[in-house]
């Protein structure tokens, strides 16, 4: 089930496990459902636990934990603001090109 619109869920795995499907972040959509897929934690083959644990002393630990980041801590830009920033950057670039051309023409 969902939470607050645009909330972010960040997945991490417990020690000895790693996310195997690259699903580390999900966003709560307007319909209350989370985007993407749940993370899958598999045992991390690169970590050697033979020295610290024996099979008889091992306990089962859930491999997945989830933290939710409230939308107020995430910076988002509307499509309009992105368009305005892009337009402003293009105008600055064109002005720089024109000024460079004028400067070079005066040098000759």
Number of C-alpha atoms within 10 A of each C-alpha: 7 15 18 15 16 21 20 23 20 16 20 20 21 15 12 15 19 20 19 14 12 13 16 18 19 20 22 21 16 12 10 14 15 21 15 12 12 16 22 18 22 16 15 15 10 9 10 10 11 8 6 8 11 9 7 6 7 9 8 5 8 10 17 18 12 14 11 16 14 14 15 9 9 10 6 11 8 8 9 9 11 12 12 12 12 12 12 12 12 12 12 12 12 12 12 12 12 12 12 12 12 11 11 10 9 8 7 5
